[in-house]
Amino acid sequence: MSFTHPEDLFTETTDSPSAARPKILIVDDDQSLREFLEILLAKEGYSVCSAPSGQMALRLMDRENVSLVVSDVRMPGIDGMTLLKEIKAKHADVPVILITAFASLDTAMAAMKEGAWDYLTKPFRIEEIREVVEKALETRPKAQSFIRDTADKIYKLDNMLTKSPVMLKIFQLIPRIASSPSSVLISGESGTGKELAARAIHNLGVRKDKPFVVINCGGIPENLLESELFGHSRGAFTGADRKKQGLFAIADQGTIFLDEIGELPMTLQVKLLRVVQQKSFTSLGDTKEIKVDVRILAATNRDLEKEVIAGRFREDLYYRLNVIQIRMPPLRERPEDIPLMVQYFLDKYSKEQNKAVQGISSFAMEALQKYSFPGNVRELENIIERSVALATSNLLLPESLSLAEFKQQKTAESSPFSYEPCLGPEGLDLEQFLSHIEKTLLKKALERTNGVKTEAAGILGLNFRSFRYRLSKYAL
């Protein structure tokens, strides 16, 4: 599925068997080497695409579901090292193999430090490239098997992913408004990704190569906020020992993102209105008019219409900012995105923390999908980051999640036994009783995980070897 505003800015991928072949992107300005690698890897059963430059490679990465990149180091324009950094910034989970005829230890070490999977020297053996490609693709996440609720279609726009029809509408809207000069008001609860949407608007528009400046209107004291936005001249106030350029001047020709615009004091709302209307302002302590060409994107977690009625937000400014409106839905309205985001954050923080956590147990995923997420996507990210830090195996288990509602649920769960042992006059066979408890718990754990032993072991807090021993002990 593709959209034409502008064309091919995001693509549809599928989890179906027909689309299961990994796609490899070959990047080299040498046509003969590109064609050689295309033929070689296609014969190995891979889907292959190629680009003669780093610039074209990045455009392909945005359009295609690429599983692996093989790139030359020395190329005109964007070279291999720069391409590596760009890919890792936007597609952190895609392995990159660099190849060069001018190998050096320093370059190889620099490439590995930037996240290259491997570094090969020309000429390389056919068997060598086959082996490296195969091993690199094996590093791709395999945890989808632990996620039950996987829809077929995944949509990507800039740094956002979704399977949700609600978010898909926003994905269709953003490319259409990206190159417009009109102001945009992005509303939504805290943690819903308002800044990501703003960055996507900037990155897909005609100002993408110009500054993108972010300011949190609620995070700066009122007496400093005017200076931050509009700058000040020397001596404008006590402590102003030098001239300072404001963020509006820094954002000239680019985009300014005013987060938490509802927190902006009324006095500054008047000055902001002038910038929106006249594209000009004066710095503190100065009389000189400064002209700027800035696109304004604003975000709020408040209902600004109610703020206008209450007299806390100027009506004229509200309508100037609200030319185009985007509402970012809370996570509870897009539950189909939870497994997708869990896997994304799992990959991200496993790599950052140098942990080998590859998947999440079905029981842990079930707990996440039942949770209300008052902090939305930001809270989910924090939960996964913390859970990866606490994880002791390659599978994320419920015990690592630290969800308040989940803990209450676990406490409220009834015992798997319908009786308590009664110590009568004749006593109790303790060994037999404990064996009964252990056997019952093993069975229940297997039932809960549909027979997946690694998950069942995790539920009981056992390593796999210990769990397997107990199954053998009771002939289960």
Backbone torsions as a table, in degrees:
resi	resn	phi	psi	omega
1	MET	NA	131.1	-179.7
2	SER	-135.6	155.3	-178.7
3	PHE	-123.8	154.6	-170.0
4	THR	-112.6	29.2	-178.8
5	HIS	-131.6	73.5	-12.6
6	PRO	-79.8	173.1	-171.8
7	GLU	-66.5	137.3	171.6
8	ASP	60.4	32.1	178.9
9	LEU	-78.7	-25.5	170.3
10	PHE	-140.1	155.6	-172.3
11	THR	-126.2	163.1	178.4
12	GLU	-105.7	132.7	174.9
13	THR	-119.1	160.4	-179.6
14	THR	-128.6	154.6	175.5
15	ASP	-96.0	8.7	-176.8
16	SER	-74.2	155.4	-179.1
17	PRO	-55.9	-32.8	-177.4
18	SER	-67.2	-23.0	-180.0
19	ALA	-107.3	16.8	-172.9
20	ALA	-79.1	-15.0	-178.8
21	ARG	-65.9	129.0	177.6
22	PRO	-63.0	140.2	178.1
23	LYS	-101.0	126.7	-179.0
24	ILE	-109.9	130.6	178.2
25	LEU	-102.4	122.0	177.4
26	ILE	-99.4	126.1	-178.7
27	VAL	-123.5	114.0	180.0
28	ASP	-164.1	137.6	177.8
29	ASP	-80.7	-6.4	176.1
30	ASP	-89.7	106.8	-175.1
31	GLN	-60.0	-40.2	-177.5
32	SER	-63.9	-39.5	178.9
33	LEU	-70.4	-38.5	176.7
34	ARG	-57.9	-48.4	-177.9
35	GLU	-65.6	-38.3	178.2
36	PHE	-60.3	-48.6	-179.2
37	LEU	-67.5	-36.3	177.2
38	GLU	-60.1	-46.9	-179.1
39	ILE	-65.3	-44.8	-178.1
40	LEU	-60.9	-49.2	-175.2
41	LEU	-75.4	-31.1	175.2
42	ALA	-64.2	-38.4	177.2
43	LYS	-64.9	-26.0	178.3
44	GLU	-80.2	-2.8	176.4
45	GLY	98.0	6.2	-179.9
46	TYR	-88.5	154.5	168.9
47	SER	-85.0	132.0	-172.2
48	VAL	-128.1	137.4	169.5
49	CYS	-132.5	163.7	-175.8
50	SER	-143.1	161.1	178.3
51	ALA	-144.5	139.4	-179.7
52	PRO	-85.2	-2.2	-178.2
53	SER	-151.5	161.7	177.5
54	GLY	-65.2	-36.8	179.6
55	GLN	-60.1	-47.9	-179.4
56	MET	-67.1	-34.7	179.1
57	ALA	-60.8	-43.0	-179.9
58	LEU	-65.4	-37.4	176.9
59	ARG	-65.5	-40.4	177.3
60	LEU	-63.9	-39.0	179.6
61	MET	-60.4	-34.6	179.6
62	ASP	-73.5	-24.3	-176.0
63	ARG	-98.6	-32.6	-171.7
64	GLU	-109.2	152.9	177.3
65	ASN	-86.7	78.6	-174.4
66	VAL	-83.3	132.7	180.0
67	SER	-96.2	-24.4	-175.4
68	LEU	-156.9	143.2	176.8
69	VAL	-119.4	131.4	172.7
70	VAL	-116.7	115.9	-172.5
71	SER	-131.1	143.8	170.1
72	ASP	-70.7	155.7	179.5
73	VAL	-85.6	-50.2	-176.3
74	ARG	-91.8	107.7	177.6
75	MET	-141.9	149.9	175.4
76	PRO	-67.7	152.4	-179.2
77	GLY	77.3	-122.0	177.3
78	ILE	-79.0	112.2	179.7
79	ASP	-82.0	178.4	-174.4
80	GLY	-62.1	-40.1	-179.8
81	MET	-66.1	-42.6	178.0
82	THR	-65.6	-40.8	177.3
83	LEU	-60.4	-42.6	178.2
84	LEU	-56.7	-47.8	-179.4
85	LYS	-62.1	-41.6	-179.5
86	GLU	-64.4	-42.9	-179.6
87	ILE	-65.1	-43.8	-178.6
88	LYS	-66.9	-28.4	178.5
89	ALA	-72.2	-34.3	-174.8
90	LYS	-108.0	-27.6	-176.6
91	HIS	-133.8	66.4	-170.1
92	ALA	-59.7	-25.6	-175.5
93	ASP	-88.0	-0.8	-178.3
94	VAL	-90.7	117.1	177.8
95	PRO	-67.1	144.6	179.1
96	VAL	-125.1	125.9	175.5
97	ILE	-107.3	124.3	178.8
98	LEU	-100.7	140.5	178.1
99	ILE	-128.2	144.5	-178.5
100	THR	-156.2	153.4	174.7
101	ALA	-96.3	-3.8	-176.3
102	PHE	-122.8	65.1	-173.8
103	ALA	-74.4	144.9	171.2
104	SER	-148.2	152.3	-178.9
105	LEU	-61.9	-41.4	-179.0
106	ASP	-61.6	-44.2	-179.7
107	THR	-65.8	-41.4	179.0
108	ALA	-61.8	-44.4	179.8
109	MET	-65.7	-38.9	178.0
110	ALA	-64.2	-39.8	179.1
111	ALA	-63.6	-43.3	-180.0
112	MET	-66.2	-37.7	179.6
113	LYS	-64.0	-34.1	179.3
114	GLU	-81.5	-3.2	174.4
115	GLY	105.5	13.5	176.6
116	ALA	-64.6	141.7	177.7
117	TRP	-72.2	-41.6	178.2
118	ASP	-156.5	168.9	-175.1
119	TYR	-139.0	108.8	-174.0
120	LEU	-109.3	146.1	-179.6
121	THR	-103.5	132.7	174.4
122	LYS	-76.9	145.5	-9.1
123	PRO	-77.2	143.5	178.8
124	PHE	-112.1	156.6	179.6
125	ARG	-78.6	147.4	179.5
126	ILE	-58.7	-42.8	-178.8
127	GLU	-63.9	-32.9	-179.5
128	GLU	-65.6	-47.3	-179.1
129	ILE	-66.1	-37.4	176.9
130	ARG	-59.1	-47.1	-176.7
131	GLU	-66.2	-43.5	-179.3
132	VAL	-64.7	-42.7	178.4
133	VAL	-61.6	-45.2	-178.9
134	GLU	-61.1	-46.0	-178.8
135	LYS	-67.4	-37.9	179.4
136	ALA	-63.4	-40.9	-180.0
137	LEU	-69.5	-25.2	177.3
138	GLU	-68.1	-18.7	179.5
139	THR	-79.6	-12.7	-180.0
140	ARG	-62.6	145.4	-175.4
141	PRO	-57.2	135.4	178.1
142	LYS	-114.7	14.2	-171.4
143	ALA	-78.9	-2.8	178.7
144	GLN	-57.8	-26.5	179.9
145	SER	-66.0	-18.4	179.2
146	PHE	-91.4	-6.2	-178.1
147	ILE	-105.8	116.1	-174.2
148	ARG	-75.8	-44.3	-171.5
149	ASP	-89.8	80.2	178.9
150	THR	-114.0	115.0	174.9
151	ALA	-76.5	168.1	-174.6
152	ASP	-78.6	-30.8	-168.0
153	LYS	-110.3	132.4	176.6
154	ILE	-121.5	130.6	-179.9
155	TYR	-114.3	139.6	-179.2
156	LYS	-126.3	132.5	175.1
157	LEU	-139.2	117.3	-175.9
158	ASP	53.0	-120.1	180.0
159	ASN	-103.3	23.5	-179.7
160	MET	-114.6	143.4	177.3
161	LEU	-125.9	148.7	176.0
162	THR	-158.8	157.1	166.5
163	LYS	-121.1	2.4	-171.5
164	SER	-88.3	131.8	175.4
165	PRO	-60.3	-32.2	179.4
166	VAL	-64.5	-46.2	179.9
167	MET	-72.3	-30.1	179.8
168	LEU	-60.1	-35.4	177.4
169	LYS	-62.8	-38.4	177.5
170	ILE	-68.6	-38.9	177.9
171	PHE	-62.2	-32.7	177.8
172	GLN	-75.9	-31.4	-177.1
173	LEU	-76.1	-43.2	-172.4
174	ILE	-55.8	-48.3	178.9
175	PRO	-61.4	-29.5	-178.7
176	ARG	-72.2	-30.0	-176.1
177	ILE	-102.2	-4.3	-171.9
178	ALA	-59.3	-39.8	-175.8
179	SER	-95.2	3.8	177.4
180	SER	-77.5	148.2	175.8
181	PRO	-82.3	-4.9	-173.0
182	SER	-67.4	149.7	175.5
183	SER	-70.8	150.8	-179.8
184	VAL	-129.3	134.0	175.1
185	LEU	-110.0	118.7	-178.8
186	ILE	-105.2	116.5	-178.5
187	SER	-110.5	160.0	178.8
188	GLY	152.9	161.8	179.9
189	GLU	-64.7	163.3	176.7
190	SER	-60.2	137.0	176.0
191	GLY	84.7	11.1	-177.7
192	THR	-89.7	-5.5	177.7
193	GLY	98.0	31.9	-178.0
194	LYS	-65.2	-39.6	179.2
195	GLU	-68.0	-36.1	176.5
196	LEU	-60.5	-41.7	178.1
197	ALA	-63.6	-41.4	179.3
198	ALA	-63.6	-42.7	178.8
199	ARG	-64.1	-37.2	178.8
200	ALA	-64.1	-41.8	177.8
201	ILE	-59.4	-44.8	179.7
202	HIS	-65.7	-48.8	-174.3
203	ASN	-66.1	-24.6	-178.2
204	LEU	-97.1	-0.9	-176.1
205	GLY	-102.4	-175.9	-176.7
206	VAL	-73.1	-13.3	-179.9
207	ARG	-95.8	10.8	-171.3
208	LYS	-58.7	-27.1	-179.9
209	ASP	-92.1	3.8	179.4
210	LYS	-105.0	174.3	-175.0
211	PRO	-62.2	145.7	168.7
212	PHE	-120.3	108.1	-171.8
213	VAL	-109.6	129.1	-178.2
214	VAL	-112.4	134.9	172.3
215	ILE	-139.1	134.3	177.5
216	ASN	-93.6	106.6	-175.4
217	CYS	-67.0	-19.6	179.3
218	GLY	-96.4	-4.6	-174.7
219	GLY	-104.0	3.1	-178.4
220	ILE	-123.4	132.2	178.2
221	PRO	-54.3	144.9	-174.8
222	GLU	-56.6	-37.5	-176.7
223	ASN	-72.0	-13.2	178.2
224	LEU	-105.9	-17.4	-172.0
225	LEU	-64.6	-41.3	-179.4
226	GLU	-62.1	-41.3	178.2
227	SER	-64.3	-39.1	179.2
228	GLU	-64.3	-42.0	-176.8
229	LEU	-75.1	-44.0	-169.2
230	PHE	-116.0	-5.9	179.3
231	GLY	80.6	176.9	177.5
232	HIS	-151.4	158.4	176.1
233	SER	-93.5	164.7	178.5
234	ARG	-63.0	132.5	179.7
235	GLY	81.4	7.4	-179.1
236	ALA	-62.7	-30.6	176.7
237	PHE	-156.5	171.6	-178.9
238	THR	-60.3	124.6	-179.8
239	GLY	97.3	-9.4	179.1
240	ALA	-83.7	80.7	-174.5
241	ASP	-88.1	-2.8	177.8
242	ARG	-151.9	160.9	178.4
243	LYS	-73.1	140.2	-179.7
244	LYS	-128.3	134.1	177.8
245	GLN	-83.9	134.1	179.5
246	GLY	-82.4	167.8	-176.5
247	LEU	-67.7	-29.6	177.2
248	PHE	-65.4	-38.4	178.1
249	ALA	-69.5	-37.8	178.6
250	ILE	-64.7	-34.3	-177.3
251	ALA	-83.4	3.8	-178.0
252	ASP	-51.7	133.1	-177.2
253	GLN	77.1	-6.6	-177.6
254	GLY	-117.2	-140.7	-174.4
255	THR	-129.1	139.3	171.4
256	ILE	-116.5	133.2	-178.9
257	PHE	-110.8	112.7	-179.1
258	LEU	-97.7	95.5	-179.7
259	ASP	-80.3	148.9	-178.9
260	GLU	52.8	49.8	-177.8
261	ILE	-62.3	-25.0	179.1
262	GLY	-66.0	-15.6	179.1
263	GLU	-88.4	-3.6	-175.7
264	LEU	-68.1	126.3	179.8
265	PRO	-60.3	150.9	-176.7
266	MET	-57.7	-37.0	-179.3
267	THR	-62.5	-37.0	-180.0
268	LEU	-80.8	-22.1	176.3
269	GLN	-61.8	-36.2	179.1
270	VAL	-63.9	-44.3	-178.0
271	LYS	-69.7	-37.0	178.0
272	LEU	-65.8	-38.8	178.4
273	LEU	-58.0	-39.2	178.8
274	ARG	-64.5	-39.3	179.0
275	VAL	-64.5	-42.3	-179.5
276	VAL	-64.4	-41.6	-176.0
277	GLN	-81.2	-46.6	-171.1
278	GLN	-102.2	-10.5	-176.2
279	LYS	57.6	38.2	178.9
280	SER	-152.5	161.5	179.0
281	PHE	-161.4	170.4	173.2
282	THR	-121.3	142.3	177.2
283	SER	-75.2	159.3	176.5
284	LEU	-59.5	132.0	177.3
285	GLY	78.3	11.1	-177.6
286	ASP	-131.1	156.6	177.7
287	THR	-112.9	-7.1	-177.5
288	LYS	-75.7	130.4	178.9
289	GLU	-77.4	132.4	178.9
290	ILE	-111.5	121.8	179.1
291	LYS	-91.8	136.4	178.2
292	VAL	-137.2	150.6	172.7
293	ASP	-114.3	94.8	-174.0
294	VAL	-131.0	133.9	170.9
295	ARG	-88.4	132.2	-176.3
296	ILE	-104.6	122.7	170.8
297	LEU	-115.0	130.8	-179.2
298	ALA	-125.3	154.8	179.7
299	ALA	-138.4	149.2	178.7
300	THR	-151.3	146.4	171.5
301	ASN	-103.0	5.3	176.5
302	ARG	-97.8	162.3	171.5
303	ASP	-87.0	98.9	-174.0
304	LEU	-67.3	-26.3	176.7
305	GLU	-63.4	-41.6	177.1
306	LYS	-67.3	-35.8	177.8
307	GLU	-65.3	-35.8	176.9
308	VAL	-65.1	-46.7	-179.8
309	ILE	-61.4	-37.0	-179.2
310	ALA	-78.3	-6.4	178.0
311	GLY	82.1	15.7	-179.0
312	ARG	-98.8	-8.2	178.8
313	PHE	-140.8	133.6	-176.6
314	ARG	-65.5	132.1	-178.9
315	GLU	-66.2	-41.0	-178.0
316	ASP	-65.6	-37.6	177.8
317	LEU	-68.8	-39.5	179.3
318	TYR	-57.6	-46.5	-177.5
319	TYR	-71.6	-28.5	176.2
320	ARG	-69.4	-37.0	-179.6
321	LEU	-80.6	-28.8	-172.8
322	ASN	-94.0	39.3	178.1
323	VAL	-65.6	-46.9	174.3
324	ILE	-122.8	131.8	-178.0
325	GLN	-116.9	137.7	173.3
326	ILE	-125.2	129.0	175.6
327	ARG	-108.1	118.1	178.5
328	MET	-85.4	120.6	-175.6
329	PRO	-73.3	146.4	174.2
330	PRO	-67.6	161.8	-175.8
331	LEU	-62.8	-30.0	-179.8
332	ARG	-66.4	-18.3	177.6
333	GLU	-92.1	-3.6	179.9
334	ARG	-137.0	57.2	-175.1
335	PRO	-62.4	-23.9	-179.9
336	GLU	-66.9	-15.1	179.2
337	ASP	-85.8	-12.9	-175.8
338	ILE	-60.9	-50.5	178.3
339	PRO	-59.9	-37.9	-179.9
340	LEU	-63.6	-45.5	-179.0
341	MET	-71.1	-36.6	177.0
342	VAL	-57.3	-47.1	-178.7
343	GLN	-66.1	-39.1	179.1
344	TYR	-61.9	-49.2	-179.5
345	PHE	-70.0	-31.0	177.2
346	LEU	-63.3	-46.1	177.9
347	ASP	-62.5	-44.4	-176.7
348	LYS	-61.1	-51.0	-173.8
349	TYR	-82.5	-22.4	172.1
350	SER	-64.1	-40.9	179.5
351	LYS	-70.3	-45.1	-178.1
352	GLU	-62.3	-37.3	-176.6
353	GLN	-96.1	4.7	179.5
354	ASN	55.9	44.4	178.8
355	LYS	-111.3	154.9	-177.8
356	ALA	-101.3	36.4	179.3
357	VAL	-78.4	115.0	-173.0
358	GLN	-106.9	-20.7	-174.5
359	GLY	-153.3	-176.9	-179.2
360	ILE	-132.8	138.3	-178.7
361	SER	-68.6	153.8	-178.5
362	SER	-63.9	-33.2	179.6
363	PHE	-69.0	-40.3	176.8
364	ALA	-65.1	-41.1	177.9
365	MET	-63.8	-39.5	178.5
366	GLU	-60.9	-41.0	178.6
367	ALA	-63.3	-41.5	178.8
368	LEU	-64.9	-39.8	-177.2
369	GLN	-72.7	-19.0	176.4
370	LYS	-88.9	-12.5	-175.2
371	TYR	-80.8	147.0	-173.1
372	SER	-84.4	-18.5	179.0
373	PHE	50.8	67.4	177.0
374	PRO	-61.8	-25.0	177.8
375	GLY	-94.9	6.3	174.9
376	ASN	58.0	-143.4	-172.5
377	VAL	-63.2	-36.5	179.4
378	ARG	-61.5	-40.0	178.8
379	GLU	-67.2	-41.6	178.0
380	LEU	-60.0	-42.8	179.0
381	GLU	-61.5	-43.9	179.6
382	ASN	-63.2	-38.8	179.5
383	ILE	-63.5	-45.2	-178.8
384	ILE	-68.4	-40.3	177.8
385	GLU	-58.8	-46.5	179.6
386	ARG	-66.3	-39.3	-178.3
387	SER	-65.4	-39.6	177.3
388	VAL	-63.4	-39.5	179.4
389	ALA	-63.6	-33.5	-177.3
390	LEU	-89.0	-14.2	-173.5
391	ALA	-63.9	139.9	178.3
392	THR	-115.0	3.4	178.4
393	SER	-139.8	-179.4	-179.9
394	ASN	-85.8	8.9	178.7
395	LEU	-126.5	128.7	180.0
396	LEU	-75.7	125.3	-174.8
397	LEU	-110.6	160.7	-177.2
398	PRO	-57.3	-33.6	-176.7
399	GLU	-61.2	-22.5	-177.7
400	SER	-87.4	-8.7	-168.4
401	LEU	-76.6	-32.5	179.0
402	SER	58.5	43.9	177.0
403	LEU	-95.6	126.9	-178.2
404	ALA	-59.8	-45.6	-178.4
405	GLU	-65.9	-36.5	-179.6
406	PHE	-65.6	-41.0	179.8
407	LYS	-63.0	-41.6	179.1
408	GLN	-63.2	-39.0	-180.0
409	GLN	-63.2	-43.4	-178.9
410	LYS	-65.4	-38.5	-179.5
411	THR	-66.7	-35.9	-176.8
412	ALA	-78.9	-15.4	-179.2
413	GLU	-62.8	138.4	-179.3
414	SER	-75.6	158.5	178.1
415	SER	-66.1	148.9	177.7
416	PRO	-71.7	-1.8	-178.3
417	PHE	-113.8	144.9	-177.5
418	SER	-98.7	9.3	-179.2
419	TYR	-150.1	159.9	172.2
420	GLU	-110.1	148.5	-179.0
421	PRO	-66.0	137.2	178.2
422	CYS	-111.4	122.7	-177.5
423	LEU	-90.6	94.6	-177.8
424	GLY	-80.7	-175.3	-179.4
425	PRO	-61.0	-32.4	-177.4
426	GLU	-84.8	-2.0	177.3
427	GLY	89.6	-163.5	-175.1
428	LEU	-146.1	139.0	174.5
429	ASP	-83.3	93.5	-173.7
430	LEU	-61.5	-42.8	-178.9
431	GLU	-60.5	-43.6	-179.7
432	GLN	-65.7	-40.3	-178.8
433	PHE	-66.1	-45.2	179.8
434	LEU	-65.5	-36.2	177.1
435	SER	-63.0	-39.0	179.2
436	HIS	-63.8	-43.8	179.1
437	ILE	-60.7	-47.5	-177.4
438	GLU	-61.9	-45.0	-178.7
439	LYS	-63.6	-41.2	179.7
440	THR	-63.6	-42.7	179.6
441	LEU	-66.3	-38.4	177.1
442	LEU	-60.5	-45.2	180.0
443	LYS	-62.9	-44.2	-177.2
444	LYS	-66.7	-37.4	177.9
445	ALA	-64.0	-40.9	178.4
446	LEU	-67.4	-38.0	177.8
447	GLU	-63.9	-42.7	-177.2
448	ARG	-64.4	-33.0	-176.6
449	THR	-101.7	13.8	179.9
450	ASN	55.2	36.9	175.3
451	GLY	84.8	4.4	178.4
452	VAL	-79.4	108.6	-169.4
453	LYS	-68.9	-38.9	-178.6
454	THR	-62.1	-38.9	178.7
455	GLU	-70.5	-40.4	178.7
456	ALA	-61.6	-41.7	177.6
457	ALA	-60.8	-41.9	179.9
458	GLY	-62.8	-40.6	179.0
459	ILE	-59.4	-37.3	-177.8
460	LEU	-90.2	1.7	178.7
461	GLY	71.3	27.1	-178.7
462	LEU	-110.8	150.9	168.8
463	ASN	-77.9	164.7	-172.0
464	PHE	-63.7	-38.3	-178.8
465	ARG	-63.3	-43.6	179.3
466	SER	-65.3	-39.4	178.9
467	PHE	-64.9	-44.0	-179.7
468	ARG	-63.2	-37.4	177.6
469	TYR	-61.4	-42.4	-178.7
470	ARG	-69.0	-35.7	175.6
471	LEU	-61.6	-42.9	179.7
472	SER	-64.9	-39.1	-178.5
473	LYS	-59.4	-38.0	-178.1
474	TYR	-104.7	12.7	177.8
475	ALA	53.7	43.6	178.7
476	LEU	-94.8	NA	NA
